[in-house]
Amino acid sequence: MPVVVFRRNGQTYREEVKANTNLVVRAGIKQFPFPHLRYECGMGKCAHCACRVLAGQAQLPAPNWKEKKQLGDRLDAGYRLVCQLWIDHDIELEQGDELPETR
């Protein structure tokens, strides 16, 4: 089972999750990383869930059109929309307090 390491506000949270897990869905039903993950729409429209991928980027699928539209150049800095990711491997994410600018 994949291990998720999530960093926010100087804290680190680590938990094993089932394969094919979406972290925004888990947060919505009050499971890890709730209440630490910032999110809103869950549909790739707002970018509130944007996180920088610190480890595990190579195993992620290519960004979809929603991520390209919302994140633009921030994709090159390693940002992804967590609502658009289904986790099948170990991953380390960091979310700051600032919202990335959207397009």
Buried (B, 14 or more C-beta within 10 A) or exposed (E): EBBBBBBBEEEEBEBEBEEEBBBBEBBBEEEBBBEBBBBEEBEBBBBBBBBBBBEBEEEBEEBEEBBEBBBBEBBEEEBBBBBBBEBBEBBBBBBEEEBBEBE
